[in-house]
Amino acid sequence: MTAATRNPGVRGPADTPEQIRREGSFLRRHFATLRGPLVGVDGSPTRLALSAHAWGEPVPKTAAAAKKLAAKGTRLREKYQKTKERSA
């Protein structure tokens, strides 16, 4: 995917099926299995943690906070699947 075709992060409530799907996928992809630290050696949030803020989520500082974001992503994906089934 090129930069020209990327959409910005979903800010605010995800109220359309497309937004629900995108936000749920983002949260699961980035926070279900952490690929790096959430806080740097100087105590500031890393780019991984700040990516949540770009999507309108709180900046996670612990692994438990990241797991909560991943769980929210799972709930959003399930909500999207239910919406998709209803419209079919």
JOGI-V993829 format. One record per backbone hydrogen bond with DSSP energy under -1.0 kcal/mol. NH is the residue of the N-H (numbers start at 0). CO is the residue of the C=O. E is the energy in kcal/mol with one decimal. If there is no record, write none. Layout:
# JOGI-V993829
NH | CO | E
NH | CO | E
This chain:
# JOGI-V993829
4 | 1 | -1.3
14 | 12 | -1.1
19 | 15 | -2.6
20 | 16 | -2.5
21 | 17 | -2.4
22 | 18 | -2.7
23 | 19 | -2.3
24 | 20 | -2.3
25 | 21 | -2.4
26 | 22 | -2.6
27 | 23 | -2.2
28 | 24 | -2.7
29 | 25 | -2.4
30 | 26 | -2.1
31 | 27 | -1.7
39 | 43 | -3.3
42 | 39 | -1.8
45 | 37 | -1.9
49 | 45 | -2.4
50 | 46 | -1.4
53 | 49 | -1.6
55 | 52 | -1.8
56 | 51 | -2.5
65 | 61 | -1.8
66 | 62 | -2.2
67 | 63 | -1.7
68 | 64 | -1.7
69 | 65 | -2.2
70 | 66 | -2.4
71 | 67 | -2.0
72 | 68 | -2.1
73 | 69 | -2.0
74 | 70 | -2.3
75 | 71 | -2.4
76 | 72 | -2.3
77 | 73 | -2.3
78 | 74 | -2.3
79 | 75 | -2.3
80 | 76 | -2.2
81 | 77 | -2.2
82 | 78 | -2.1
83 | 79 | -2.6
84 | 80 | -2.3
85 | 81 | -2.1
86 | 82 | -1.7
